[in-house]
Amino acid sequence: MIKVRCPICDRGMAGNSPAEWPDFPFCSARCRLIDLGRWLGEDYAVEAPPEEQQEASAAADEEQDIP
């Protein structure tokens, strides 16, 4: 038996396989859409590795120096 919780509403889901939940890992299409909206609204973000962040900030500084 598999026991998991929806990452959006924290509803418990139990069953024999994830195939029982068509919107896995979410409990419903509603929770899946809420998660999508959070990604599109930029509530979630994936951080770049530190060296890429330094390069991006250096490039942004150079762009500001151009008249």
Stockholm file with secondary structure:
# STOCKHOLM 1.0

chainA/1-67         MIKVRCPICDRGMAGNSPAEWPDFPFCSARCRLIDLGRWLGEDYAVEAPPEEQQEASAAADEEQDIP
#=GR chainA/1-67 SS CEEEECTTTCCEEEESCGGGCTTTTSSSHHHHHHHHHHHHTTSSCCCCCHHHHHHHHHHHHHHHHCC
#=GC SS_cons        CEEEECTTTCCEEEESCGGGCTTTTSSSHHHHHHHHHHHHTTSSCCCCCHHHHHHHHHHHHHHHHCC
//
